[in-house]
Amino acid sequence: AEHMRHWLALRTAGICLALGLALMAAAVQAQGARVTVNGQPITDQQINDRANLLRLEGQGSSNSARVQLATDSLIDDMIKMAEATRLGISVSDGQVDSAFANIATNMRSSVTNLNSILTQNGVNPQSLRDRLEAAIAWQQVVSQVLRSRVQLSELDLELQAAEQVTPALGFDYILKEVLFVIPQGSGISASRRTAEANQFRSRYTGCDTAVEVAIQFTDAAVRDLGRRHATQLPEAIANELAGLTVGQISSPRVVENGVSMLAICEKAEAEDLTFLTEELRQEAGTDALQAEAEAYLGRLRSSATIIRR
């Protein structure tokens, strides 16, 4: 028993010593760091990693400018993460993984390739993951704290929408899309498919015969788009369709997976502000929320203890 008590006393002393040394090391690190935020250090390595990420993204006119941008963004990220923690908000590894994978997808790459691209350009992938984590946390903070404060006037939105309505946006359509597909990796040029689409147009006599004409061509598909108001269409297409009548088809346009044309099956005059109003609501709401979020971050920044050496 005496031996056991002696062993426990030594072990407890060892733990206390290790904890004390760890706390001292953290204090020394914070004291020696060039930047601390509420006592928490931002290391030179973090700054260098973030600066390299900014360089890869084409930000900053010089290395010193990127170091400054990196430092400021890391300070903001630390403030955002602290506020998220205060509000009980946490970000899972899965959320960060998903955001990282989305970036890879948008680059038409894989996660493995994205990691390689970053590493080959002197960027630590963890730096991007840290930035994504802070962005996700802040998004949740803003949603929880600020979204209810943003109030939009429906009357103002409708008046703004009405001001945007041009003659070309006053029509309702029932449409079919004729798509001349360019199979991925086929090497078929858009100009060749455009020429074939124009051949289709010369034979086209109306929606009822669209499929019959399409089967005369390779990889030509017809699909019903159903009812579309002009405000739901890209401006250039809405303007073109406004000048066409039932039974006519738009000129070929190159799209992501081929060459597309829109056939008018029905057309009627109709004013519908729903879609314009919703777009304005999203834009105005986003702008208002962004302004609130910037002001909120500014308040947090001004109340934080930021030491730069």
Residue pairs with C-beta under 8 A, 6 or more apart in sequence:
29 41
29 43
30 36
30 39
30 40
30 41
33 41
33 42
33 43
33 44
33 309
34 42
34 44
34 47
34 71
34 308
34 309
35 41
35 42
35 47
35 71
35 74
35 75
35 306
35 307
35 308
35 309
36 42
36 305
36 306
36 307
37 75
37 78
37 79
37 82
37 304
37 305
37 306
38 78
38 82
38 304
38 305
39 305
40 78
42 71
42 74
42 75
42 78
46 74
46 127
46 130
47 67
47 70
47 71
47 74
48 67
48 70
49 123
49 124
49 126
49 127
50 70
50 71
50 73
50 74
50 127
50 131
51 60
51 63
51 66
51 67
51 69
51 70
52 121
52 122
52 123
52 124
52 127
53 70
53 118
53 123
53 127
53 128
53 131
54 60
54 66
54 69
54 70
55 63
55 66
55 121
56 118
56 121
56 123
59 66
59 69
60 66
60 68
60 69
71 308
73 131
75 301
75 306
76 134
76 297
76 301
77 130
77 131
77 134
78 134
79 297
79 300
79 301
79 304
80 134
80 137
80 138
80 141
80 297
80 300
81 133
81 134
81 137
82 304
83 138
83 141
83 300
84 90
84 91
84 137
84 138
84 140
84 141
87 141
87 144
87 145
89 137
89 140
89 141
89 144
90 137
91 133
91 136
91 137
91 140
95 133
95 136
96 129
96 132
96 133
96 136
99 132
99 135
99 136
100 111
100 114
100 128
100 129
100 132
101 111
103 114
103 128
104 110
104 111
104 113
104 114
107 114
109 117
114 125
115 125
118 124
118 125
118 128
119 125
138 293
138 297
142 289
142 292
142 293
142 296
145 296
146 289
146 292
146 293
146 296
147 289
149 292
150 285
150 288
150 289
150 292
152 281
152 284
152 285
152 288
154 277
157 277
157 280
157 281
157 284
158 273
158 277
160 280
161 273
161 276
161 277
161 280
162 273
164 276
165 231
165 271
165 273
165 276
167 242
168 230
168 235
168 238
168 239
168 241
168 242
169 230
169 231
169 238
169 276
170 230
170 269
170 270
170 271
171 229
171 230
171 238
171 241
171 242
171 267
171 268
171 269
171 270
172 227
172 228
172 229
172 230
172 267
172 268
172 269
172 270
172 272
173 227
173 228
173 229
173 230
173 241
173 264
173 265
173 266
173 267
174 225
174 226
174 227
174 228
174 264
174 265
174 266
174 267
175 224
175 225
175 226
175 228
175 262
175 263
175 264
175 265
176 207
176 210
176 222
176 223
176 224
176 225
176 262
176 263
176 265
177 222
177 223
177 225
177 260
177 261
177 262
177 263
178 197
178 200
178 204
178 210
178 214
178 220
178 221
178 222
178 249
178 260
178 261
178 262
178 263
179 220
179 221
179 222
179 223
179 255
179 257
179 258
179 259
179 260
179 261
180 193
180 194
180 196
180 197
180 200
180 217
180 219
180 220
180 252
180 258
180 259
180 260
181 219
181 220
181 221
181 257
181 258
182 188
182 190
182 193
182 219
182 257
182 258
182 259
183 219
184 257
190 254
190 259
193 252
193 258
193 259
194 252
194 254
194 259
196 217
196 220
196 259
197 252
197 259
197 261
198 252
199 217
200 213
200 214
200 217
200 220
200 261
201 249
201 251
201 252
201 261
203 213
203 216
204 210
204 213
204 249
204 263
205 213
205 247
206 247
206 263
207 247
207 263
207 264
207 265
210 222
210 263
211 222
214 220
214 221
214 222
219 258
225 262
229 270
229 272
229 274
229 275
230 238
230 241
230 242
231 238
231 272
231 273
231 274
231 275
231 276
232 275
233 241
237 250
237 253
237 262
240 250
240 251
241 250
241 262
241 264
241 267
244 250
244 264
244 267
245 264
245 267
246 264
246 265
246 266
246 267
247 264
248 263
248 264
249 261
249 262
249 263
249 264
250 261
250 262
250 263
251 261
252 259
252 260
252 261
253 259
253 260
253 261
254 260
